[in-house]
Amino acid sequence: MELKVDQELDLSGLECPLPLLKAKLALNKLKSQQILKVVATDPGSEKDFHLFVQQSNHQILDFQKNDTAYFYWIRKG
């Protein structure tokens, strides 16, 4: 699945709660329906991001992880 990304944010090396806070700030600057791709290395980000979208009108379109990073494609609500 190829998603058109409007902004990419590399938050590698940052620990909770910074990845979520920086992603929230980036989403605030985007227009509705634009897509933010986030790369994070903090394992806690998986729980944080999924909880965040449940409590907002944003949507995780895709989520992937490998041995070193977590990848989120978030559509702004």
The first five atom37 places (N, CA, C, CB, O) and aatype in JSON, in Angstrom:
{
  "aatype": [12, 6, 10, 11, 19, 3, 5, 6, 10, 3, 10, 15, 7, 10, 6, 4, 14, 10, 14, 10, 10, 11, 0, 11, 10, 0, 10, 2, 11, 10, 11, 15, 5, 5, 9, 10, 11, 19, 19, 0, 16, 3, 14, 7, 15, 6, 11, 3, 13, 8, 10, 13, 19, 5, 5, 15, 2, 8, 5, 9, 10, 3, 13, 5, 11, 2, 3, 16, 0, 18, 13, 18, 17, 9, 1, 11, 7],
  "atom_mask": [
    [1, 1, 1, 1, 1],
    [1, 1, 1, 1, 1],
    [1, 1, 1, 1, 1],
    [1, 1, 1, 1, 1],
    [1, 1, 1, 1, 1],
    [1, 1, 1, 1, 1],
    [1, 1, 1, 1, 1],
    [1, 1, 1, 1, 1],
    [1, 1, 1, 1, 1],
    [1, 1, 1, 1, 1],
    [1, 1, 1, 1, 1],
    [1, 1, 1, 1, 1],
    [1, 1, 1, 0, 1],
    [1, 1, 1, 1, 1],
    [1, 1, 1, 1, 1],
    [1, 1, 1, 1, 1],
    [1, 1, 1, 1, 1],
    [1, 1, 1, 1, 1],
    [1, 1, 1, 1, 1],
    [1, 1, 1, 1, 1],
    [1, 1, 1, 1, 1],
    [1, 1, 1, 1, 1],
    [1, 1, 1, 1, 1],
    [1, 1, 1, 1, 1],
    [1, 1, 1, 1, 1],
    [1, 1, 1, 1, 1],
    [1, 1, 1, 1, 1],
    [1, 1, 1, 1, 1],
    [1, 1, 1, 1, 1],
    [1, 1, 1, 1, 1],
    [1, 1, 1, 1, 1],
    [1, 1, 1, 1, 1],
    [1, 1, 1, 1, 1],
    [1, 1, 1, 1, 1],
    [1, 1, 1, 1, 1],
    [1, 1, 1, 1, 1],
    [1, 1, 1, 1, 1],
    [1, 1, 1, 1, 1],
    [1, 1, 1, 1, 1],
    [1, 1, 1, 1, 1],
    [1, 1, 1, 1, 1],
    [1, 1, 1, 1, 1],
    [1, 1, 1, 1, 1],
    [1, 1, 1, 0, 1],
    [1, 1, 1, 1, 1],
    [1, 1, 1, 1, 1],
    [1, 1, 1, 1, 1],
    [1, 1, 1, 1, 1],
    [1, 1, 1, 1, 1],
    [1, 1, 1, 1, 1],
    [1, 1, 1, 1, 1],
    [1, 1, 1, 1, 1],
    [1, 1, 1, 1, 1],
    [1, 1, 1, 1, 1],
    [1, 1, 1, 1, 1],
    [1, 1, 1, 1, 1],
    [1, 1, 1, 1, 1],
    [1, 1, 1, 1, 1],
    [1, 1, 1, 1, 1],
    [1, 1, 1, 1, 1],
    [1, 1, 1, 1, 1],
    [1, 1, 1, 1, 1],
    [1, 1, 1, 1, 1],
    [1, 1, 1, 1, 1],
    [1, 1, 1, 1, 1],
    [1, 1, 1, 1, 1],
    [1, 1, 1, 1, 1],
    [1, 1, 1, 1, 1],
    [1, 1, 1, 1, 1],
    [1, 1, 1, 1, 1],
    [1, 1, 1, 1, 1],
    [1, 1, 1, 1, 1],
    [1, 1, 1, 1, 1],
    [1, 1, 1, 1, 1],
    [1, 1, 1, 1, 1],
    [1, 1, 1, 1, 1],
    [1, 1, 1, 0, 1]
  ],
  "atom_positions": [
    [[0.85, -1.18, 0.0], [0.0, 0.0, 0.0], [0.89, 1.24, 0.0], [-0.96, 0.0, 1.22], [1.72, 1.42, 0.88]],
    [[0.69, 2.07, -1.0], [1.48, 3.29, -1.12], [0.62, 4.49, -0.74], [2.05, 3.45, -2.56], [-0.37, 4.79, -1.41]],
    [[0.99, 5.16, 0.33], [0.24, 6.32, 0.8], [0.99, 7.59, 0.46], [-0.02, 6.23, 2.32], [2.22, 7.65, 0.6]],
    [[0.26, 8.61, 0.02], [0.88, 9.91, -0.24], [1.05, 10.61, 1.11], [0.01, 10.78, -1.22], [0.07, 10.93, 1.79]],
    [[2.28, 10.82, 1.48], [2.6, 11.42, 2.77], [2.8, 12.92, 2.6], [3.87, 10.77, 3.39], [3.53, 13.36, 1.71]],
    [[2.14, 13.7, 3.46], [2.26, 15.16, 3.4], [3.43, 15.66, 4.24], [0.97, 15.81, 3.86], [4.03, 16.69, 3.93]],
    [[3.75, 14.93, 5.29], [4.89, 15.29, 6.14], [5.45, 14.02, 6.77], [4.49, 16.33, 7.22], [4.69, 13.13, 7.16]],
    [[6.77, 13.96, 6.88], [7.41, 12.83, 7.54], [8.19, 13.36, 8.75], [8.35, 12.06, 6.57], [8.87, 14.38, 8.67]],
    [[8.08, 12.63, 9.85], [8.7, 13.04, 11.1], [9.54, 11.89, 11.63], [7.63, 13.48, 12.14], [9.0, 10.83, 11.95]],
    [[10.85, 12.09, 11.72], [11.73, 11.06, 12.26], [12.01, 11.39, 13.72], [13.07, 10.97, 11.44], [12.71, 12.35, 14.04]],
    [[11.45, 10.57, 14.61], [11.59, 10.8, 16.04], [12.49, 9.74, 16.68], [10.22, 10.81, 16.72], [12.37, 9.45, 17.87]],
    [[13.36, 9.17, 15.88], [14.27, 8.14, 16.37], [15.11, 8.66, 17.52], [15.18, 7.64, 15.23], [15.64, 9.78, 17.47]],
    [[15.24, 7.84, 18.55], [16.07, 8.2, 19.69], [15.32, 8.94, 20.8], [0.0, 0.0, 0.0], [15.83, 9.05, 21.91]],
    [[14.13, 9.43, 20.51], [13.37, 10.13, 21.54], [12.56, 9.13, 22.36], [12.43, 11.19, 20.9], [12.07, 8.13, 21.84]],
    [[12.44, 9.42, 23.66], [11.69, 8.53, 24.54], [10.4, 9.19, 24.99], [12.54, 8.13, 25.75], [10.26, 10.41, 24.96]],
    [[9.47, 8.37, 25.41], [8.15, 8.77, 25.88], [8.29, 9.91, 26.9], [7.4, 7.57, 26.5], [9.12, 9.81, 27.8]],
    [[7.53, 10.95, 26.78], [6.38, 11.17, 25.91], [6.7, 12.0, 24.66], [5.3, 11.86, 26.68], [5.79, 12.41, 23.95]],
    [[7.98, 12.24, 24.38], [8.35, 13.15, 23.29], [7.86, 12.73, 21.91], [9.83, 13.28, 23.25], [7.4, 13.6, 21.17]],
    [[7.91, 11.45, 21.52], [7.41, 11.11, 20.18], [5.95, 11.52, 19.98], [7.56, 9.62, 19.93], [5.6, 12.08, 18.94]],
    [[5.11, 11.23, 20.95], [3.7, 11.58, 20.82], [3.5, 13.1, 20.83], [2.88, 10.94, 21.96], [2.72, 13.63, 20.05]],
    [[4.2, 13.8, 21.7], [4.06, 15.26, 21.76], [4.47, 15.91, 20.45], [4.9, 15.83, 22.92], [3.78, 16.8, 19.95]],
    [[5.59, 15.48, 19.89], [6.06, 16.07, 18.63], [5.12, 15.71, 17.47], [7.48, 15.59, 18.32], [4.91, 16.52, 16.57]],
    [[4.57, 14.5, 17.5], [3.61, 14.11, 16.47], [2.34, 14.95, 16.57], [3.26, 12.61, 16.58], [1.79, 15.37, 15.55]],
    [[1.87, 15.21, 17.79], [0.68, 16.05, 17.99], [0.91, 17.45, 17.44], [0.32, 16.13, 19.5], [0.04, 18.02, 16.77]],
    [[2.09, 18.02, 17.71], [2.41, 19.35, 17.2], [2.42, 19.37, 15.68], [3.76, 19.82, 17.75], [1.94, 20.32, 15.06]],
    [[2.98, 18.33, 15.08], [3.02, 18.25, 13.62], [1.62, 18.12, 13.04], [3.9, 17.06, 13.17], [1.29, 18.76, 12.04]],
    [[0.78, 17.29, 13.67], [-0.6, 17.13, 13.2], [-1.38, 18.45, 13.29], [-1.32, 16.05, 14.02], [-2.21, 18.73, 12.43]],
    [[-1.11, 19.24, 14.32], [-1.79, 20.53, 14.48], [-1.53, 21.44, 13.29], [-1.34, 21.21, 15.76], [-2.38, 22.27, 12.95]],
    [[-0.37, 21.3, 12.65], [-0.01, 22.17, 11.52], [-0.55, 21.67, 10.19], [1.5, 22.3, 11.44], [-0.57, 22.41, 9.2]],
    [[-0.98, 20.4, 10.15], [-1.5, 19.84, 8.91], [-2.97, 20.2, 8.72], [-1.32, 18.32, 8.89], [-3.67, 20.55, 9.68]],
    [[-3.43, 20.12, 7.47], [-4.84, 20.31, 7.17], [-5.56, 18.98, 7.35], [-5.03, 20.87, 5.73], [-4.93, 17.92, 7.31]],
    [[-6.86, 19.04, 7.53], [-7.68, 17.85, 7.67], [-7.45, 16.92, 6.47], [-9.18, 18.23, 7.79], [-7.37, 17.37, 5.33]],
    [[-7.35, 15.64, 6.74], [-7.16, 14.57, 5.77], [-5.72, 14.44, 5.25], [-8.07, 14.79, 4.61], [-5.44, 13.54, 4.46]],
    [[-4.81, 15.31, 5.68], [-3.42, 15.14, 5.29], [-2.8, 14.01, 6.12], [-2.62, 16.46, 5.49], [-3.31, 13.66, 7.18]],
    [[-1.7, 13.45, 5.61], [-1.1, 12.28, 6.23], [0.29, 12.59, 6.77], [-1.04, 11.12, 5.23], [1.14, 13.16, 6.08]],
    [[0.49, 12.2, 8.02], [1.78, 12.34, 8.69], [2.38, 10.96, 8.86], [1.62, 13.06, 10.08], [1.74, 10.05, 9.39]],
    [[3.62, 10.79, 8.39], [4.34, 9.54, 8.63], [5.31, 9.78, 9.77], [5.1, 9.04, 7.33], [6.08, 10.74, 9.75]],
    [[5.26, 8.91, 10.77], [6.12, 9.05, 11.94], [7.0, 7.81, 12.05], [5.28, 9.25, 13.24], [6.53, 6.68, 11.92]],
    [[8.28, 8.04, 12.3], [9.23, 6.96, 12.59], [9.69, 7.16, 14.02], [10.44, 6.96, 11.58], [10.19, 8.23, 14.38]],
    [[9.52, 6.13, 14.85], [9.91, 6.22, 16.26], [10.67, 4.96, 16.65], [8.67, 6.43, 17.18], [10.48, 3.9, 16.05]],
    [[11.51, 5.08, 17.66], [12.26, 3.91, 18.15], [11.84, 3.52, 19.56], [13.76, 4.2, 18.12], [12.25, 2.48, 20.06]],
    [[11.02, 4.35, 20.21], [10.58, 4.06, 21.56], [9.47, 3.0, 21.54], [10.08, 5.36, 22.26], [8.42, 3.23, 20.94]],
    [[9.68, 1.85, 22.19], [8.65, 0.8, 22.21], [7.32, 1.28, 22.8], [9.15, -0.39, 22.99], [6.27, 0.78, 22.42]],
    [[7.37, 2.24, 23.71], [6.15, 2.77, 24.31], [5.29, 3.54, 23.32], [0.0, 0.0, 0.0], [4.1, 3.77, 23.58]],
    [[5.87, 3.93, 22.21], [5.11, 4.7, 21.22], [3.96, 3.88, 20.63], [6.04, 5.19, 20.09], [2.93, 4.43, 20.25]],
    [[4.13, 2.57, 20.56], [3.08, 1.73, 19.98], [1.78, 1.88, 20.76], [3.52, 0.24, 19.95], [0.72, 2.12, 20.17]],
    [[1.86, 1.76, 22.06], [0.66, 1.92, 22.9], [0.18, 3.37, 22.87], [0.95, 1.5, 24.36], [-1.02, 3.63, 22.73]],
    [[1.11, 4.31, 23.0], [0.76, 5.74, 23.05], [0.01, 6.2, 21.8], [2.02, 6.58, 23.22], [-1.02, 6.86, 21.9]],
    [[0.52, 5.86, 20.62], [-0.09, 6.33, 19.38], [-1.46, 5.72, 19.16], [0.82, 6.02, 18.2], [-2.39, 6.4, 18.73]],
    [[-1.6, 4.41, 19.45], [-2.89, 3.78, 19.25], [-3.94, 4.34, 20.22], [-2.77, 2.25, 19.42], [-5.1, 4.54, 19.84]],
    [[-3.54, 4.6, 21.45], [-4.45, 5.2, 22.42], [-4.83, 6.62, 22.0], [-3.81, 5.22, 23.82], [-5.99, 7.02, 22.11]],
    [[-3.86, 7.36, 21.52], [-4.08, 8.74, 21.09], [-5.14, 8.83, 19.99], [-2.77, 9.36, 20.61], [-6.03, 9.67, 20.06]],
    [[-5.04, 7.97, 18.97], [-6.01, 8.07, 17.88], [-7.41, 7.61, 18.32], [-5.54, 7.23, 16.67], [-8.41, 8.07, 17.77]],
    [[-7.48, 6.72, 19.3], [-8.78, 6.31, 19.82], [-9.48, 7.48, 20.51], [-8.62, 5.13, 20.79], [-10.71, 7.55, 20.53]],
    [[-8.69, 8.39, 21.08], [-9.24, 9.5, 21.84], [-9.33, 10.79, 21.02], [-8.41, 9.75, 23.07], [-9.69, 11.84, 21.54]],
    [[-9.01, 10.69, 19.73], [-9.06, 11.87, 18.86], [-9.82, 11.47, 17.59], [-7.61, 12.4, 18.51], [-10.31, 10.34, 17.48]],
    [[-9.91, 12.38, 16.65], [-10.56, 12.0, 15.39], [-9.53, 11.74, 14.3], [-11.53, 13.1, 14.94], [-9.86, 11.75, 13.11]],
    [[-8.29, 11.5, 14.69], [-7.25, 11.1, 13.74], [-7.34, 9.59, 13.53], [-5.82, 11.52, 14.25], [-8.02, 8.89, 14.28]],
    [[-6.65, 9.11, 12.5], [-6.74, 7.69, 12.17], [-5.37, 7.16, 11.77], [-7.77, 7.45, 11.04], [-4.66, 7.78, 10.97]],
    [[-4.99, 6.0, 12.32], [-3.77, 5.33, 11.86], [-4.16, 4.51, 10.64], [-3.14, 4.41, 13.0], [-4.92, 3.55, 10.73]],
    [[-3.63, 4.91, 9.49], [-3.93, 4.21, 8.24], [-3.1, 2.95, 8.09], [-3.7, 5.13, 7.05], [-3.54, 1.96, 7.51]],
    [[-1.88, 3.0, 8.61], [-0.99, 1.85, 8.54], [-0.02, 1.93, 9.7], [-0.23, 1.8, 7.17], [0.35, 3.02, 10.16]],
    [[0.39, 0.77, 10.18], [1.37, 0.67, 11.26], [2.28, -0.51, 10.94], [0.67, 0.49, 12.66], [1.81, -1.6, 10.62]],
    [[3.58, -0.27, 11.04], [4.56, -1.33, 10.81], [5.65, -1.2, 11.83], [5.14, -1.28, 9.36], [5.92, -0.11, 12.35]],
    [[6.29, -2.33, 12.12], [7.47, -2.26, 12.98], [8.47, -3.3, 12.51], [7.1, -2.49, 14.48], [8.11, -4.33, 11.94]],
    [[9.73, -2.99, 12.78], [10.8, -3.95, 12.5], [11.65, -4.05, 13.76], [11.66, -3.53, 11.25], [11.22, -3.64, 14.83]],
    [[12.85, -4.58, 13.65], [13.69, -4.79, 14.83], [14.11, -3.5, 15.51], [14.92, -5.57, 14.44], [14.45, -3.5, 16.7]],
    [[14.1, -2.39, 14.77], [14.64, -1.16, 15.33], [13.68, 0.02, 15.39], [15.81, -0.75, 14.55], [13.94, 0.98, 16.11]],
    [[12.57, -0.04, 14.66], [11.72, 1.16, 14.58], [10.24, 0.8, 14.42], [12.15, 2.03, 13.42], [9.87, -0.32, 14.07]],
    [[9.42, 1.82, 14.71], [7.97, 1.74, 14.58], [7.56, 2.81, 13.57], [7.24, 1.95, 15.98], [8.05, 3.94, 13.62]],
    [[6.67, 2.46, 12.66], [6.26, 3.37, 11.58], [4.75, 3.56, 11.64], [6.7, 2.82, 10.2], [3.99, 2.59, 11.69]],
    [[4.33, 4.82, 11.62], [2.91, 5.16, 11.69], [2.55, 6.08, 10.53], [2.57, 5.83, 13.05], [3.28, 7.03, 10.24]],
    [[1.43, 5.8, 9.88], [0.87, 6.69, 8.88], [-0.45, 7.17, 9.46], [0.7, 5.98, 7.48], [-1.41, 6.41, 9.55]],
    [[-0.49, 8.44, 9.84], [-1.65, 8.99, 10.56], [-2.34, 10.03, 9.71], [-1.22, 9.6, 11.93], [-1.71, 10.99, 9.25]],
    [[-3.65, 9.84, 9.49], [-4.44, 10.84, 8.77], [-5.07, 11.76, 9.78], [-5.53, 10.16, 7.86], [-5.72, 11.33, 10.73]],
    [[-4.87, 13.06, 9.55], [-5.46, 14.05, 10.44], [-6.97, 14.08, 10.25], [-4.86, 15.45, 10.19], [-7.46, 14.08, 9.12]],
    [[-7.69, 14.1, 11.35], [-9.16, 14.13, 11.3], [-9.69, 15.52, 11.04], [0.0, 0.0, 0.0], [-10.91, 15.7, 10.97]]
  ]
}
